[in-house]
Amino acid sequence: MAITIKDVAHEAGVSISTVSKVINHSPEISEATVARVKDIMNQMNFTPNVRAANFKRRSTHNIAYLAALEKGEAFSNPHLFEILCGAHQELARKGYCVSLLNVAGEETPGKTIQSLISAGGYDGMIIHGSALTRSAAITLTHNNFPYIIVGKPEFESQVNWLDTNNTLAGDFAARQLLNGGAKRIGFIGGRMDEHISQERLDGAKIAASEFNIKIEDENIRYTDSSIEEGQRAATELLKEKRQIDSLICENNTIAIGALKAINMAGLSMPEDIQVITFDDYPYSQIMDPSPTVVNIDVFDLGVQAAMQLLKNIRNPAIHIHGYITLPEVIVRSTTKQIE
């Protein structure tokens, strides 16, 4: 009687799905388990039916969600999980299972992506921008495997990606301040080499130019996006001779620090200075005063990414790159009401 995968699983003390994942080279299984299962297969002279496995892999209804997950990621990058929730909702609605895979600390960048493509245990993958490397991008563009990257790559590439329009979001932010009478706009961003900060600043500059106003270089600061750095940068801007009358903060943590600096300076919002930040999640609603925000629905971004991936599964030749999920301004107490 022929040895079956069920026999191997019983002898190795693991599930049938674990044996299947070992056969398909899934990165989810520990090296110790892989070694034990392979040893049992050798002892039992078990030879996988590669043809049957290949046929089965054509529709696994499994999707991999790849991200670089470090300690404290939930606090430093909460949007990653909101995107995951949106993608999971849409994929589950279509009968797919989603596995979260961590690529942080890979010895060889892009190895997990290459393994997933080779193994065939998944129908497609959603890749958070934090998980994309140049070598991974090359692998993706040279394989006919369904995927979508959430976030515009920070380097030139022909990969498939979706992102929010950060330039438009920056335009919305500046326009809200300008319509409230702003003349001297300050900007506090993340790192200088961070494309989200640069795109939001570019959008703000475009809007300001339409009002014949320039966002001066002396009124632009870059930070590590911490509360402390946000407070320091805002304190510096408030001490300038040409004091700013409005401030754009690139994210919630910077805004928390900026509000601290403004309160310490004894200024009132929005009478003395207007402040606007981005995203209504995770901290804007607990700040005091509650800031006006340009909100980007990253949950919807996850939903849209899942929908695009399903299209790519049906037709792997589709080339996707573009912006989706428009921003909206939620006016609160730190900017002036526009009639």
N, C-alpha and C positions, 0 to 999 in steps of 0.2 A: 504493500500500500504506500502510495506517495506521501511524503512528509508535507504538511501544509503549514501555512503561516500561523494557524491556530495552535498547532503542535509546538512550534518554536516559542510562541508567546507563553504557553503553559510551562514549558521547560525552563524558560528564562525568568518566569515569575513577573511578567509584565503584560500589558494589554496588547491586543491585536493591533490597535492603532499605533502603539509605540514601535512595534516591529515594522509596521508599514513605513513609519517616519524614518527609521534607521535605514531601511532599504532605499528610501527616496532621498537620503542625505539631508534630512531636515536639520537646520541649526538649533531647533528647540530642544533636542535631546542631549543630555550630558555626555561627555566623552566616556565616562565610566559605564554608563548604560549601553552606549554604542558598542563598546568593547565586549561587554558581557553577551549582548544579543548576537554579535558577529561570531563570538566563540561558540555559542550554542548552535548557530547555523552551520558552522564548520563541523562540529561534532556530529550533527544529524545529517550531514551531507545535503543540506537544503539549498536548492537553487531557485531564486525568485523568478517568477514568470514575468519577464520584462515586458513582453508584448501586452499582457493583461494589465500590468501596472501602468503602462503608457496610455492604454485606452481609458483606464479609470481616471488618470490625471487630467484628461481633457475637460472634466467638469468636477472639480472638487468642492465647489461652493465655499472655498476658504480664501480669505483676503488677508494679506499681511499689511500691518500699519507700522512703518519703520520710523524710529525717532532716536535721537541721542539723549539718553536719560541719565543725568547726573544727580547727585544728592541735592535735595532742595529744588528740584526741577519744577515741582508743583507751584512753588512760590515765585521762582524767577521767570518761569515761562508758562503761566496758567493757560494761555490761549491754545497751547499744544493739545491739552486735554479737552478743551471745548470743541476744537476742530475734530478730534477723535470721536467725541459724543455725537456730533452731527453726522459724521461719516457712518458711524455704527448704526444710528437710527435708520438711515436710508438703506444701508446694505442689509440689515436685519429684515427690513420690510420686504426685501427681494429674496429672502431665504439664504443669505450668506452669513458665515461666521467670520469674525474679525479677531486676529491675533496681534497683540502689541509686542513688537520685537525691538530690543535695545541694541543699537549699534555703537554706543559709546565705548571707547577703549579697544576698538578693533585693532589687532596687530597689523593687519593689512587693510587699509581703507577700501571699502566697497566689497569686502569678502562676503558679507552676509547677502548682499544683493545678488552677487554672482552665484552663491550657493542656492538661493531661492529659485533662480532662473534654471539652473542645472537640474535641481531635484524635481521640480514640477509638482510640488505638493500644494501649490496655490494657483488660483486662477488669475490673480493680479496683485498689485501692491500699491498702497498709498504711501508716499514718502514725504515726511515732514522736511522742510528745508534744512533743519538742523542735521539731518542724516545724509545730506548730499555732499559728495566730494567730487573732485574732477575725475578721479579714476572710476567712481560709480557712474558718473554721467557718460563716460565713454562706453562703459559696459551696457548701459541702458540704450544708447543710440545704435549699438551694433547687434542688438538682439530683438527679435520680434516678439516681445513679451509685454502684456498690458500693464501699464503703470500710470500714475499721475503724481506730480510733485506739488505740494502745497507750499507756495512761496516762490517768488521769482529768484532764480539762481543769481548769486553774487559774482558770477563769472560767465563769459560767453559760452553758450552751449545750445544745442538743438534739441534738448530734452523737452518732454511735455510738462507744462506747469500751469497752475492757476494761482492767482493772488488777488488781493484787494488793490484798488487803485490808490496808493498812498500819496501820489501827487495831487489827485483830486481831493483827497482828505485834507491835505495841507492848504489847498485853495479854499475849501469850505471854512477851515479854522480862521484863516486870515480875513476872509470876507465877513465873517461874523463880527470880528473886532473892528474892522474898517467901517462897517455899516453903523457901528456904535460910536463912531467918532475917533477911532485910534489914529494917531499920527506917528508915534515912535514905538514900533513893535520889537520886542525882544523874543529870542528863540532859544530854548534849552533843549538840546537833543541828546541822544545816546553817543556812542563812539563816532568819531569823525568818519571812519571807514564803514559804518553801518548804513546799508542802502536805504532802509526804511526812514531813518532820520534825514538823509540827504533828499529823498524824494518828497517828504513832507515839507522840508524847507524850500525846495524848488517850487512846490505848489503855492506856498505862502508868498514867495517872491513874485510869482506870476500874478497873483491876485492883487498884491500891493502895487505893482506897476500900473495896473489899470486905474488905480486911484492916485497915480503920480506920486507914490510914496516908495521909498527904498528901505529895505531892511538892512541896516548898516552892519558891516562885519564886526564892529565893536560891540554890537548888541546880540551877538551869537555866541553861545557857549556849548561845549561838548562835555559829556560826563560818562560815568560808567553805569548810568541809569539807577543809581542808588538814591535813597532819600537824602543821605548826607551830602552827596554831590549836587543834588538838585537844590538843596538849601544853600550850599556854598555859591553855586553859580548865580542863583537869584539874588543873593546878598551882594555879589559883585556888581550885577547889573543895576541894582537900586542905588549903588554908590556912585555910578557914573555921573559926570557933569550934566550930560543931556539925559536926564532920567527918563526911563521908558514909561509909557502910559498904558502899555498892554503887554501881555506875555503869552507865548505859545509854549506849552510843555509837551514834549514828545510822547510821554507815557504817564501812567498813574503814579508811579513811585517818584518820578521827578516832580510831579505836581504836588505831592504831599510835602516834599522838602521846600518847594517854592512858596507854598502857602504859609509854612512856618516862618520863612524869611520875611514875607510880607507882613504877617502879624507882628513879628518882632520889630519891624520898622514903623509900626503904628499906622499903617495905611489901611484904608477901607476899600472893599471891593463891592461893586464895580466903580464907585465914585472916584477913587484915586488911581486905581489901576484895574484893568480888565484881565482876566485869566481864562484861558481855554486849554483843554487837554484832549486826549484821544482815548476812546473806549469807555463804555459804561460798565466795564468789568475789568478787574475784580474790586477796585478800591474806591472808585469815584463816589459811590452812593453813601460811603461812610465818612467822607471828608467833611470838615466843617470850616468854612461854608461849602456847600455842595457845588462843585464846579460845572460849568458848561462843558459839554464834551462833543467831539465829533465821533459818533459811534459807528463801529464796524462790526457787523454781526458775524463773528467767526464761526459760530455754530452753523449758520447757513453756508459759510465757506466750506465746512466739512461735508454738508449735504451735497453741495454742488460738485465737490471733488469726487464724491462717491458716484454721482450720476454720470460724470464724465468718464470715470474709470469703467463703468458698466458699458458705456458706448465703445470704449477702447477694447474691452473684452470681446464685444461682438465684431469689431473691426479694428484689429491691431495696427492697421496702416494709418489710422487717423492721427494727425499731428495737431496737438493742442497746446497753445500758449496764449494767454491773455488774462485780462482783468475781469473780475466778476464781483458781485455783492457791493452795491453802491453804499457809500457812507451817508449818515444823516446827522444833523445837528440837534442835540437835545439842550435847550437853553435852560440854565438854572441861574443861580444868584451871583456868579462871578463875572458875567458880561451884561451889558446894557440891553434892555428890551428894545427891539426894533419895531417901530410902528408900521 
